[in-house]
Amino acid sequence: MIKTGILPNGIRIVTESILNAQTVSVQCTVEIGSQNDPPAYCGLAHLLEHALFLGTKSFSQEEIQKYDYATGGNLNAETNQEHTVISTEVLPEDFPSALTLIADMIQNPLFPPQAVQREKKVVLNEIEEVSQDDDMFADNLLYMAAFKGQAMQHPTEGYEETVQAITADVLKQHACLYTQPDKMIISISGNVRYGAVKNLCQKLFGHMQMQPATDLSKPVIYVGGDKRQAEDMTGNVFRLGFNGIPHRDYHNDVKADLLATVLENTLYDELRHKRGLIYGIHADNIAYKKCAVFTIGSSCFPKNTKEVIQRCAQIIGQIEKYITPQSLLTAQKSVKINLCSAGYSPSERASSNEFDLRCFNKVIPVSEYFQLIDAVTVHDIQETAKQIFSSRLSFAGLGKIKEMPSYKQITDWIEKSASLPKEHIEKQTIQNHLSTGRERC
């Protein structure tokens, strides 16, 4: 049974009681992410997330580590552009002490200067790893093109020089943002009951009070553009991006997911099965509460890059003809399978419930998602496609960029394909692929 509530100070709580579960999953989310980093300190939210483990007023760093090992070693944290999550999964008897520890980490971090300096080395290693990962680096290039001049363009990890500039005092000042009750969600799933959870949350978090007014609602505007980096690689990696559908209305979320599945199946058939030009391709509506990027991404040999991108552009321009009752039915099945494959473990349920509450202000049952999926029509997806693909293109390229078409060429291919009479467009057959997220090379 799922229950939601709000503490008197504004903290939102959601629990899912799975009384036959053997564990309890805890997720404490604060709606502060890298978008809130000051320009001089890109990577601040990510470093702060790491630094929360360096000790509190009640627990030293060593005590936090020992507790984590003693309870199974699942204490973890994650930062993205819009929020930070601290999570763990423990046996029921360890749940109260686990939530007590997390509450102290959020409210009473110490940031010992020497420990902060050591942790910077860990973050700098992460930055280096991202730079060596072709797909992750190409994604970063796409964000630089799509959100140029805004905080959203920067990687969550930041840059070496900005991370090095962060001091313990900067962390302490920024940590005040994390103790604003109206920015916090506590999601707990497993062998628990709502009443006991709410009472414990009130005890541990109920004394938190709103800080002096701080405006965190920075607008994020998709602008589009071109970003390429030459690298001596055996293959080229590229991304095509458009202004996607943000997490504001789950009805539109569903339509964007269905469109991405139709497009991905079409591109996979055309470029993998019919032409043998790629190993895998992916289409996705990467969404946040304030913005989204609808992306198409793949890798290929340099000699094939122009043909692959040209065909992607042409299919995008002709997308309405590929949205048929057959392709929509295939997509509906794929999205349902993907929705169900998320599973029903306590950690997966806690994550799903937190997401729904944070993005849509209510938890949406799977049955309701299924009804929404079934209700979507071909016309709905065509209208969604018009909205997305009428926006300005973002292009990111990594590798032998001389083998890549120019930004103008790509936009011309999309526009010219869209203007072709339907009788002059080659007919394509969409096969019935029931999995989403084709493997990326």
C-alpha positions as CSV (number, residue, x, y, z in Angstrom):
1,M,0.0,0.0,0.0
2,I,1.3,3.4,-1.0
3,K,0.7,6.4,1.3
4,T,1.9,10.0,1.0
5,G,2.0,12.8,3.5
6,I,3.6,16.1,4.5
7,L,5.3,17.0,7.7
8,P,4.3,20.3,9.3
9,N,7.5,21.9,8.1
10,G,6.7,20.9,4.4
11,I,8.9,17.8,3.9
12,R,7.0,15.3,1.7
13,I,6.9,11.6,2.6
14,V,5.9,8.6,0.6
15,T,5.9,5.0,1.8
16,E,5.1,1.8,0.2
17,S,4.4,-1.1,2.6
18,I,5.6,-4.4,1.2
19,L,5.1,-6.5,4.4
20,N,6.5,-9.7,2.9
21,A,9.7,-7.8,1.8
22,Q,12.9,-8.7,3.7
23,T,14.5,-5.2,3.4
24,V,13.7,-1.5,3.7
25,S,14.8,0.9,1.0
26,V,15.4,4.6,2.0
27,Q,15.8,7.5,-0.4
28,C,16.2,11.1,0.8
29,T,16.0,13.5,-2.1
30,V,16.9,17.2,-2.0
31,E,15.9,19.3,-5.0
32,I,19.3,20.9,-5.4
33,G,21.6,19.9,-8.2
34,S,24.3,21.1,-10.5
35,Q,22.0,23.7,-11.9
36,N,22.3,25.6,-8.6
37,D,26.1,25.6,-8.8
38,P,27.6,29.2,-8.9
39,P,29.5,29.7,-12.2
40,A,32.9,29.8,-10.4
41,Y,32.2,26.5,-8.7
42,C,30.9,24.1,-11.3
43,G,30.8,20.7,-9.7
44,L,29.9,22.1,-6.3
45,A,26.7,20.0,-5.8
46,H,28.5,16.8,-6.8
47,L,31.5,17.5,-4.5
48,L,29.1,18.3,-1.7
49,E,27.3,15.0,-2.2
50,H,30.7,13.2,-1.8
51,A,31.6,15.4,1.2
52,L,28.4,14.5,3.1
53,F,30.2,11.2,3.9
54,L,33.2,12.9,5.5
55,G,31.7,13.2,8.9
56,T,28.9,14.9,10.9
57,K,28.5,16.3,14.4
58,S,27.5,12.8,15.6
59,F,29.4,10.5,13.3
60,S,33.0,10.6,12.1
61,Q,33.9,9.5,8.6
62,E,35.2,6.2,10.0
63,E,32.0,5.6,12.0
64,I,29.9,6.2,8.8
65,Q,32.0,3.7,6.9
66,K,31.9,1.1,9.7
67,Y,28.1,1.5,10.1
68,D,27.7,1.1,6.3
69,Y,29.7,-2.1,6.3
70,A,27.9,-3.4,9.4
71,T,24.5,-3.0,7.8
72,G,25.4,-4.4,4.3
73,G,27.3,-1.6,2.6
74,N,24.5,0.0,0.6
75,L,24.8,3.6,1.6
76,N,25.1,5.7,-1.5
77,A,24.4,9.0,-3.1
78,E,23.9,10.5,-6.5
79,T,23.7,14.0,-8.0
80,N,22.3,15.2,-11.3
81,Q,21.3,18.6,-12.7
82,E,18.2,19.0,-10.6
83,H,18.5,16.9,-7.4
84,T,20.7,15.0,-5.0
85,V,19.7,11.6,-3.5
86,I,21.1,9.8,-0.5
87,S,19.9,6.2,-0.4
88,T,20.4,2.9,1.4
89,E,18.8,-0.5,1.7
90,V,18.9,-2.3,5.0
91,L,17.2,-5.0,7.0
92,P,14.1,-3.9,8.9
93,E,15.9,-3.8,12.3
94,D,18.5,-1.4,10.9
95,F,16.0,1.0,9.3
96,P,15.7,3.5,12.3
97,S,19.5,3.8,12.7
98,A,20.0,4.1,8.9
99,L,17.5,7.0,8.7
100,T,19.1,8.6,11.7
101,L,22.5,8.6,10.1
102,I,21.2,10.0,6.8
103,A,19.3,12.8,8.6
104,D,22.5,13.7,10.4
105,M,24.5,13.7,7.1
106,I,22.0,16.1,5.5
107,Q,21.6,18.4,8.5
108,N,25.0,18.4,10.3
109,P,27.9,17.8,7.8
110,L,31.3,19.0,9.0
111,F,33.5,19.1,5.8
112,P,36.9,18.7,7.5
113,P,39.3,20.7,5.2
114,Q,41.9,17.9,4.8
115,A,39.2,15.3,4.1
116,V,37.7,17.6,1.5
117,Q,41.0,17.9,-0.2
118,R,41.3,14.1,-0.4
119,E,37.8,13.8,-1.7
120,K,38.6,16.3,-4.5
121,K,41.0,13.7,-5.9
122,V,38.2,11.2,-6.2
123,V,36.1,13.7,-8.0
124,L,38.9,14.7,-10.3
125,N,39.3,11.0,-11.2
126,E,35.6,10.9,-12.1
127,I,36.1,13.9,-14.3
128,E,38.9,12.1,-16.1
129,E,36.9,8.9,-16.5
130,V,34.0,10.9,-18.1
131,S,36.5,12.5,-20.5
132,Q,37.6,9.0,-21.5
133,D,34.1,7.6,-22.0
134,D,33.1,8.5,-25.6
135,D,29.3,8.3,-25.0
136,M,29.4,10.3,-21.8
137,F,31.6,12.9,-23.3
138,A,29.4,13.2,-26.4
139,D,26.4,13.7,-24.1
140,N,28.2,16.5,-22.4
141,L,28.9,18.1,-25.7
142,L,25.2,17.9,-26.6
143,Y,24.3,19.7,-23.4
144,M,26.9,22.4,-24.2
145,A,25.1,22.9,-27.5
146,A,21.5,22.7,-26.3
147,F,21.9,24.9,-23.2
148,K,24.7,27.3,-24.2
149,G,25.4,30.0,-21.7
150,Q,23.4,28.4,-18.9
151,A,24.2,26.2,-15.9
152,M,22.6,23.3,-17.6
153,Q,25.4,23.2,-20.2
154,H,28.0,22.2,-17.6
155,P,28.7,18.5,-16.6
156,T,27.5,17.6,-13.1
157,E,31.1,16.7,-12.2
158,G,32.4,20.1,-13.1
159,Y,35.9,20.9,-14.3
160,E,39.3,20.5,-12.7
161,E,39.8,24.2,-12.1
162,T,36.4,24.8,-10.7
163,V,36.5,21.8,-8.4
164,Q,39.9,22.8,-7.2
165,A,38.6,26.2,-6.3
166,I,35.9,24.8,-3.9
167,T,36.8,25.1,-0.2
168,A,35.3,23.7,2.9
169,D,33.8,27.1,3.7
170,V,32.1,27.1,0.2
171,L,30.7,23.7,0.9
172,K,29.3,24.8,4.3
173,Q,27.6,27.8,2.8
174,H,26.1,25.8,-0.1
175,A,24.9,23.0,2.3
176,C,22.4,25.5,3.8
177,L,20.3,25.1,0.7
178,Y,19.9,21.4,1.4
179,T,18.1,22.0,4.7
180,Q,15.1,23.7,3.2
181,P,12.1,21.4,4.0
182,D,10.1,22.3,0.9
183,K,12.9,20.9,-1.2
184,M,13.0,17.5,0.4
185,I,11.3,14.2,-0.3
186,I,11.7,11.1,1.9
187,S,10.7,7.9,0.1
188,I,10.7,4.6,2.0
189,S,9.6,1.2,0.7
190,G,9.6,-2.3,2.1
191,N,8.8,-3.9,5.4
192,V,7.5,-0.7,7.1
193,R,4.3,1.0,8.1
194,Y,3.4,4.6,7.2
195,G,2.5,5.7,10.7
196,A,5.8,4.5,12.2
197,V,7.7,6.0,9.3
198,K,6.0,9.4,9.6
199,N,6.6,9.5,13.4
200,L,10.3,8.8,12.9
201,C,10.7,11.3,10.1
202,Q,9.0,14.0,12.3
203,K,11.5,13.2,15.1
204,L,14.5,13.3,12.8
205,F,13.6,16.0,10.3
206,G,10.6,17.9,11.9
207,H,12.7,20.6,13.5
208,M,14.1,21.7,10.2
209,Q,12.9,25.2,9.3
210,M,12.8,27.3,6.1
211,Q,15.9,29.3,5.6
212,P,15.8,33.0,4.5
213,A,14.2,33.2,1.0
214,T,16.5,31.9,-1.7
215,D,15.3,31.9,-5.2
216,L,16.3,28.5,-6.8
217,S,13.8,28.6,-9.7
218,K,16.3,29.5,-12.4
219,P,14.7,29.2,-15.8
220,V,16.3,26.8,-18.3
221,I,15.9,27.7,-22.0
222,Y,16.7,25.3,-24.8
223,V,18.7,27.1,-27.4
224,G,20.2,24.5,-29.7
225,G,23.5,24.7,-31.6
226,D,26.6,22.8,-32.7
227,K,29.4,21.4,-30.6
228,R,32.2,19.1,-32.0
229,Q,35.5,17.9,-30.7
230,A,38.2,16.3,-32.9
231,E,39.7,13.1,-31.4
232,D,41.8,10.3,-32.9
233,M,39.3,7.5,-32.6
234,T,38.4,4.4,-34.6
235,G,34.8,5.4,-34.7
236,N,32.7,8.6,-34.6
237,V,30.1,9.3,-31.9
238,F,27.3,11.7,-32.6
239,R,24.1,13.1,-31.0
240,L,21.1,14.8,-32.6
241,G,19.1,16.8,-30.1
242,F,15.8,18.7,-30.0
243,N,13.8,20.6,-27.4
244,G,12.0,17.7,-25.6
245,I,9.1,17.3,-23.2
246,P,9.9,18.2,-19.6
247,H,8.5,16.3,-16.5
248,R,5.4,18.6,-16.1
249,D,2.6,16.4,-17.2
250,Y,2.8,12.6,-17.2
251,H,0.4,12.4,-20.1
252,N,2.9,14.2,-22.3
253,D,5.7,12.1,-20.8
254,V,4.1,9.0,-22.1
255,K,3.6,10.5,-25.6
256,A,7.3,11.5,-25.7
257,D,8.4,7.9,-24.7
258,L,6.2,6.4,-27.3
259,L,7.6,8.7,-30.0
260,A,11.1,7.8,-29.0
261,T,10.3,4.1,-29.3
262,V,8.8,4.5,-32.7
263,L,11.7,6.5,-33.9
264,E,14.3,4.2,-32.4
265,N,12.7,1.1,-34.0
266,T,12.6,2.9,-37.4
267,L,16.2,4.0,-37.2
268,Y,17.3,0.5,-36.1
269,D,15.5,-1.2,-39.0
270,E,16.9,1.3,-41.5
271,L,20.5,1.7,-40.4
272,R,21.2,-1.7,-38.8
273,H,19.0,-4.3,-40.6
274,K,18.7,-2.7,-44.1
275,R,22.1,-0.9,-44.5
276,G,24.4,-2.5,-41.9
277,L,25.9,0.9,-41.0
278,I,25.7,0.8,-37.2
279,Y,25.7,-1.7,-34.4
280,G,23.1,0.1,-32.2
281,I,21.2,3.4,-31.9
282,H,19.2,5.0,-29.2
283,A,16.4,7.6,-29.1
284,D,15.2,9.1,-25.8
285,N,13.4,12.0,-24.3
286,I,15.9,13.0,-21.5
287,A,13.6,15.0,-19.3
288,Y,13.9,17.2,-16.2
289,K,11.3,19.3,-14.4
290,K,12.3,22.5,-16.2
291,C,13.7,21.3,-19.6
292,A,14.3,18.2,-21.7
293,V,16.4,17.1,-24.7
294,F,15.0,14.6,-27.2
295,T,18.1,12.8,-28.4
296,I,19.2,10.4,-31.1
297,G,22.6,8.9,-30.6
298,S,24.9,6.3,-32.1
299,S,28.5,5.4,-33.1
300,C,29.8,4.4,-36.5
301,F,32.9,4.1,-38.7
302,P,34.0,7.5,-39.9
303,K,33.4,6.6,-43.6
304,N,29.8,5.8,-42.8
305,T,29.1,8.9,-40.6
306,K,27.7,11.2,-43.3
307,E,25.3,8.5,-44.6
308,V,24.1,7.5,-41.1
309,I,23.4,11.1,-40.1
310,Q,21.8,11.9,-43.4
311,R,19.4,9.0,-43.1
312,C,18.6,10.0,-39.5
313,A,17.8,13.5,-40.6
314,Q,15.6,12.3,-43.4
315,I,13.6,10.0,-41.2
316,I,13.1,12.8,-38.7
317,G,11.9,15.0,-41.5
318,Q,9.5,12.3,-42.6
319,I,8.5,11.0,-39.1
320,E,4.8,11.4,-39.6
321,K,4.6,8.6,-42.1
322,Y,6.4,6.2,-39.8
323,I,3.8,6.8,-37.0
324,T,1.2,4.3,-38.0
325,P,-1.2,2.1,-36.0
326,Q,1.2,-0.8,-36.3
327,S,4.3,1.1,-35.2
328,L,2.3,2.7,-32.3
329,L,1.1,-0.7,-31.1
330,T,4.6,-2.0,-31.1
331,A,5.8,1.1,-29.2
332,Q,2.9,0.7,-26.7
333,K,4.0,-2.9,-25.9
334,S,7.6,-1.8,-25.6
335,V,6.9,1.0,-23.2
336,K,4.7,-1.3,-21.1
337,I,7.4,-4.0,-20.9
338,N,10.0,-1.4,-20.0
339,L,7.7,0.0,-17.3
340,C,7.1,-3.4,-15.8
341,S,10.8,-4.5,-16.1
342,A,11.7,-1.8,-13.5
343,G,10.6,-4.4,-11.0
344,Y,9.1,-4.4,-7.6
345,S,12.0,-4.6,-5.2
346,P,11.9,-2.1,-2.3
347,S,14.7,0.0,-3.9
348,E,13.0,0.2,-7.3
349,R,9.7,1.1,-5.7
350,A,11.2,3.8,-3.5
351,S,12.9,5.3,-6.5
352,S,9.7,5.2,-8.7
353,N,7.5,6.6,-5.9
354,E,10.0,9.4,-5.3
355,F,10.2,10.3,-9.0
356,D,6.4,10.5,-9.4
357,L,6.0,12.6,-6.2
358,R,8.8,15.0,-7.2
359,C,7.8,15.4,-10.8
360,F,4.0,15.1,-10.8
361,N,3.1,15.7,-7.1
362,K,1.4,12.3,-6.8
363,V,2.3,8.6,-7.1
364,I,0.9,7.1,-10.3
365,P,-0.1,3.4,-10.3
366,V,1.2,1.2,-13.1
367,S,-2.4,0.5,-14.1
368,E,-3.0,4.2,-14.7
369,Y,0.2,4.4,-16.8
370,F,-1.1,1.5,-18.9
371,Q,-4.5,3.2,-19.4
372,L,-2.6,6.4,-20.6
373,I,-0.5,4.3,-22.9
374,D,-3.5,2.6,-24.5
375,A,-5.3,5.9,-24.9
376,V,-2.6,7.5,-27.0
377,T,-3.5,7.8,-30.7
378,V,-1.5,8.1,-33.9
379,H,-2.5,11.8,-34.1
380,D,-1.2,12.4,-30.5
381,I,2.2,11.1,-31.4
382,Q,2.3,13.0,-34.7
383,E,1.5,16.2,-32.8
384,T,4.2,15.5,-30.3
385,A,6.6,14.9,-33.1
386,K,5.7,18.2,-34.7
387,Q,6.3,20.0,-31.4
388,I,9.7,18.4,-30.8
389,F,11.2,18.4,-34.3
390,S,10.1,21.9,-35.1
391,S,12.6,23.1,-32.6
392,R,16.2,24.1,-33.4
393,L,18.6,21.2,-33.9
394,S,21.5,20.5,-31.4
395,F,24.4,18.5,-32.8
396,A,27.3,17.0,-30.9
397,G,30.1,15.1,-32.6
398,L,33.2,13.4,-31.3
399,G,35.9,11.8,-33.3
400,K,37.0,12.5,-36.9
401,I,34.9,15.6,-37.4
402,K,36.0,16.1,-41.0
403,E,33.9,13.1,-41.8
404,M,30.8,14.6,-40.3
405,P,28.3,16.7,-42.2
406,S,28.0,20.4,-41.4
407,Y,25.3,21.7,-39.1
408,K,23.6,23.4,-42.2
409,Q,23.7,20.1,-44.1
410,I,21.9,18.3,-41.4
411,T,19.2,21.0,-41.0
412,D,18.8,21.1,-44.8
413,W,18.2,17.3,-44.9
414,I,15.5,17.5,-42.2
415,E,13.8,20.5,-43.9
416,K,13.9,19.1,-47.4
417,S,12.7,15.7,-46.3
418,A,9.8,17.3,-44.5
419,S,8.8,19.1,-47.7
420,L,8.7,16.1,-50.0
421,P,5.3,14.9,-51.2
422,K,4.4,11.6,-49.6
423,E,4.2,9.8,-52.9
424,H,8.0,10.5,-53.4
425,I,9.0,9.1,-50.0
426,E,10.4,5.6,-50.1
427,K,8.1,3.2,-48.2
428,Q,9.6,1.7,-45.1
429,T,8.6,-1.4,-43.1
430,I,8.7,-1.2,-39.4
431,Q,9.4,-4.5,-37.8
432,N,7.9,-5.5,-34.4
433,H,10.8,-4.9,-31.9
434,L,9.5,-5.1,-28.4
435,S,12.6,-3.8,-26.5
436,T,13.7,-0.2,-26.0
437,G,17.2,1.2,-25.8
438,R,19.0,-0.6,-28.6
439,E,22.5,-1.4,-27.6
440,R,24.9,1.5,-28.3
441,C,28.3,0.9,-29.6
